[in-house]
């Protein structure tokens, strides 16, 4: 094991990462940690051999305590087969403890740090992020999240976009065309990691993450996505700090006396493939979650005794009526909905509502995908309140208001009025700003802050029921 880096190396100071002057650094994509528990995490990095070196080689990794004591170390090989990425499961750690990280390969080195989850706590901060389209305004928000010092970053999908384009900032995506092959998706992930703020966040804070559709293709899974799905999913697994030994992306985390967090994959975990391109009155015939996933949620509900129960997934759960359309049957009007979210799977939403009503604490739903900030009550079919749902705005990309305006020419103010009048229980709706969420949990309150790219914030506070 190599010696603990000194203060002169900048190791014990706050982690900051500048944009490299070229793309020839071995660790040009940084390092990251994820799948964190109270005694373990997964360390990720990518080590690209310099020109003239062997096409594969060893990466030496080490984990250090705050006082400089060596905790763990080892060697893992990287090769073109995995796009030079590697994952290391580090366990046997102490709860609520910060560890420093070092990776070394081909004469280069990268450093970072992470913190394990507490067994119990009286406060905990979660940052929620989603929908980051490279080259669009707002992408710099990743760097701001790091400054907010969350205990955990919860990324609920669309960490990349498969779309090929010249971005609004005048930059060309890599590749310049839509991603279709494994190499295409790998290049797009690599381009996202050229952002200094994103690399700094990954190097400083642990992640729990799921994919959504744009990691493969818009509105996946459908018939068109079948050919691309394997490539997109493989690239995501290669590039994200997740445990490759754990099947699926569903995770449960418990912090005694404070909260239970259940994260499920509502995109590829069990969803029935549908044609979900645009608003419709149609519904899917099948489920959005598999029976295995339902068993996980049910067990978490039964075991939970914490003041807060957080159910997180990629897409909005609460009913969202966009309009009413005439029909030839009865009733003569049907709700127009976005079938890509839980509105497309009403039977499964009723099943979730029944489960959340059994939670001993206060249920909270967290979602993303809509490129808009929402705070609203999740209402059951009979109008009773099931939970409160917070939907995170997008990091970067076309906002909800921009997407609607492109399709319908409706102004933002009118869209806002329609949505709030057709959907009871909304206490905050922002259709036109980028941002992210901060969830601050204590036994007495859960405070949610919508942090916007323009520097403004909106705060909502809930008390336990």
N, C-alpha and C positions, 0 to 999 in steps of 0.2 A: 504494500500500500504506500502510495506517495505521501509526503508530508502535508500537513494541514496548510492551506494557502494563507499567506500573511495579509495584514492590513494593506501593505503596499500593493498587493494584487487586486485590491478593491473587493475582496471576497466577503469580509465581515461588514462592509458598508451596505447601504440599501442597494438592492439589485437594480441596475439600469442598463439598458442595452441600446446602443446606438446603431443606426443603419450602417452596415459595412460599406466600405468604399468600392468593393467589388463583390462578385458572387463566388469567389474562389475559396472562402473560408471553409474549413472542414465542417464546422458546426454552424453553417450559415442559417439553419432553421431553428437553432436554439435547443432547449431541452424543456421538458414538461413533466408534471406529475398528475396522476388521476386515479380513479377508482379507490379513493382514499377511505380508510376505516380508522378506528381508534388505535390500531396497532400495525397498519400496513399502508402501502401505496404502490403504485406502478410508476416506475421511472421510464421516461421515453426520451430518445434523442435520435438524431440522424447525423451520420458521419460520412461525408462524401470524400473519397480519397482524392488527394491532389493529382494533378496531371503527372504522369510518369510513375505513379505508385501502383501497387497491385490493385486489382479491381475489387478485392475484398480484404478484410483484415479485422483485428481485434479492437474493441472499445473497452477501455478500463474505466470502471465506475466506482465511486466510493461515496459513502454517506457518513457525515460527521455531526456530532452534537455541538451545541452552542459553545461549550467550553473547550472545543477542539479535540475531544475524545473520538477516536475512530469507532464507528458503529458497525459498518459492513462494507464489503467491497467485493469485486469480482471482475470477470472478463466475459464479454459477449461479442460474437462475431457479427459483422454486417456484410451484406453483399447486394448485388443488383437484384437478386430474387425478391427482396423486400424493400427495394428502393433505398437501400442503405439505412433503413430505420431499424430500431431495436426496442424491445420492451423488457424491463427487469422488474419482477415482483419482489419488493423489499418488505420483509415482515419481522415480527419479534420486536416491534417498536413500542415506545411509551405513548399513552394517550396525551392529547393536547400539547404536543411537544414539537418545537421547530427543529428541523434538520437541514443541514447544508449539504449540497450535492456538488460533485465534481465528475465530469466525464472527460476522458483524454483519448486521443487517437491521432495517428499520422502527424504527430508533432504539434497538434493544436489542443486547446482545452476550453471547456465551457463550464460555468458555475451557475448555481441557482439555490433555491431553498424551498421548503414546503413545510406544512404543519399537519400533524395527524388530528383526527377528530377527537373531541372530548368524550369520555364515558358519561359525564354529567356536566351540566353547565347552567348558569342563570342568565346567560345571554349568548346569542349566536347570530352572525350576519351572513346571509346568503346573497350573492349577486346573481341575477338571472339575466342571461343574454341569449339572443337568437338572431338569425337572418342577417348575415354579414356579406354583402356583395362587394368584392374587391374593386377598388378604384372609384367608389361612390362616396360622396360626402357622408361623414358620420363614422367611417372606419376607424378614425382616431379615438373613438370612445373606448376601445379596448385598453388603451393606455390610462384613461381616466379611471377605469374600474380598479386597476392596480392601486391607484392612490387612495381609493376608498377602503382598502384593506379588508376585504371580505374574508371570512373564515373558509368559505367554499364558493367556487364559481359553478353555477348550474347552467350548462349550455343546452338549450332545448331544441337545437337543430338548425339546419341551413347554415352550417359553419363555412361552406363554400357554395358557390353558384356555378352550375354547369354551363351557363350561357356564355357564348363567345361574343365579344363586342369591343368597340371603342367606348370607354367609360365616359361619364360626364366630366371627369377631370382630364380627359384627353389621353388616357393611357390605354394600351391594348392588352387584353387578357392573354394569358399564356395557357393553352394554345389560343390562337385568335378565333378558332371555330368552336362550336359546341362540343363539349366533352362526350366522347363515345367509347373510347378504348381505355384500357388500364393506364397506358402512358399519358393519355389526355388528363385523366383525373389526378394522377400523381403530379403532373406539372401544375395543375390548378391549385392543389394543396400547397405545393412549394411556393407558388406565387403569393398565396395568402400569408405565408410565414415570412415573407420579406418585410412585412409591416413590423416596425420596431416596437410599437405598443402591444401588439398581440404576443410577440416573443417575450416581452418583459412580463406580461401578465402570466403566461404559461410558466415562466422561470421563477415566479414568486408565489403563486397561489395554486392549491390543488383544484382539480376539475372533477365533476361528474357530468357526463355528456351522453346525449343520444343524437342520432342522425334524424333528419327529416327528408323531404322529397328531393330537394335540390342537390343533395350529395349524390343523387343518381340522375333524376329528371323530374321536371315539374309534374306534380300530381301523381307521382308513383305511389303505390304500385298499380300499373295498368298494363295492357297488352304491349304497348310500345316500350315499356321499361324493362321487359324481360331480358332482352339481349344485353342491355347495359348494366343491369343490376349487379351481376357478379363483379364487374370491373369497378363500379362505384363503391360497392361495399368493401371490396378488398383494399382499395386505396384508403378508404376511411379507417379501416382497422389498422393499416400500416401507419397512418399519420396521427392518430389520436392516442392519448395516454390512457388506454384501457387494458384490462387484464385479458390476454388472449386465451387464458385457460378457463374463463367463465363463459358459459353459453348464454347468448342473448345479452341485451342491454338493460334489463330490468334490475333495479337496485333498491334495497331498503336500508336505511340508516336510522339508528336510534340514539338520541341524546337524552339520557335519563333526566326526568324532571322538567323537560323543556319541549322537545318536539320529536316526532317521527316523520321521516321523509320517505315517500314512496315514489320512485321514478320509473315509469313504464314506457315502453316503445309502442306508440300507437300508430306507427307508420308501417313497419315491416314485421312487427311482432306477431300479429294475427289478423291484420286487416284484410277484408275482402276486396280484391281488385275491382275498381270501378272506373267509369269514365267521369271524372270530376272536374272537367274543364269549364268552370263558370257556374253561376247561380242556376238553380233548378228547383223544381218541385218534387223530383224523384228522391228515393231513399235506397240505400243498399239493402239487399236481402240478408246479408251475412253479418258477422261480427267485426268489431274494430280491435278487440283483444282476443287472444287465444284462451282456452280453458286453463292452461298452465299459468298464464298471467293473472287470470281471475283468482286462481288459488293463492297466488302470492299476495294480491291485494287483500283478499278475505282474511288470510292469516295475519297480515299486518294490522288490519282493523281489530281483530279479536285480541291481539297482544297489546295494542296501544293503550297506555295509561297517561300519556303526556298531555300537557295543556293544549298543544297544537299538533294537528295531524295534517301534513302537507302532501297532497297528491299532485304530482307533476307529470306532464306529458307535453308533446309537441304542439297540439292543436286545441283550440278553445272548446270547452265542454258545454258551457251554458248555451241554451237556445238563442239563436240570433236570427230574427226575422228581417230579411232585406226588403221584402215587399209582399203583396198578395196578388196572385194571378187567378183569373177566372177559369173555371173548369166546366165541363159538361155534366158532371155528376153532382153528388151531394156530399159535403157542403159545396156551394157554388164557387167558393174561393179557397185556394190552398196557399200555404206559406211558401214563399220563395226563400231558399236557404243556400248556404255554401256546403255542399255535401262532402267536401274534403275534411271538415271538422266533425265533431260528434253529432251535429245536426243530420249528417248522412247515415247515422247509426242509432236511431232513437231507442231501439230495444236495449242496446248495450248502455245507453245513457240512463235509462230507467234502472237498470241493474246497478250502475255505479251510484245513482242517487240513493237507492235503498241501502247500499253498503255504507255510504258516508253518513246517513242518518243514524247508523248504529255506532258511530265513533263516540267514545267517552269524552274526549276533549272537543276542541273546536276545529272543524274541518276547513281546510284552505285548498283551493285549486290554483295551480300555477301552469300557465301555457304561453305559447308564442305564436309564430306563423303569420299573424294578421298584419304585421307592419303598422301596428297602432297600439296605443296604450289604453287598456280597459281596467276599470275597477267596478265590479258588479256582483250582485247576488246571483248565485246559481239557484234557479227556481225549478221545482219539480213540476210535473204536468198539472198538479192541482193548485199550483201557485204558491205552495209553501216553500220557505227558504231552506235549502239543503246545505249550502256552504257559501263562502265568498270566493270569487275568482279574480285573480290578477293576471292579466295578459300583458306580457312585456312588449314594448315597442321594438322595432328593428334597430340593429346597429347601423346598417347601411343598405341602401336599395330604394326602389320606388316605395313611397308611403301608401297607406290605404287610400288616402284622398287622391293621390296622383293616379293610382291604378283605376279607381272608379271614374275619375275625370277622363282618363284615356278611353274608357269603354262607353261612357254615357254622357259626357260633357256636363254632368251635374256639378255645381260648385260645392266646395267643402262645407260651407255653412248649411246648405240644404241637406246634404248627406248626413251631417251631424244631427240635424233636427229629425230626419226620418228615422234614424237608428234609435235615438233616445225615446221617441214617441212610440215606436213599435216594440220596444224591448224594455219592459219595466225592470227596475232594480239597478240601473246604471248610475253610479255617483261620480264617475270620471271617465271621459272619453276624449282621447287626443288622436286625431286621424292624420296629422301632418308633421309630426316631429320624430326624429330618431332618438334613441336612448336605450336605457336598460332599467332594471329594477334592483332595489336593495330591500331585502326583507330582514328586519331586525326583530328577533324574537326574544322576549323575556317571559317569565311565568305570568306577568300581569298584563302584557300587551304584545301585539304584533304590529309593528309599524312598517308600512310599505312606502318607499320613496321612489317615484318616477323621476329618474335623472335624465335630462334632455341635453342634446348636443349644443343647444344655445345657452346652456348654463343654468336654466331654470329647473325648479323641482316642484313636484306635487306630492303631498304627503297624505296618506290615509292610515288611520290607527283603528285597530280592532281590539276589543276586549274579549276574554274567554266567555263562552256562553254558560 
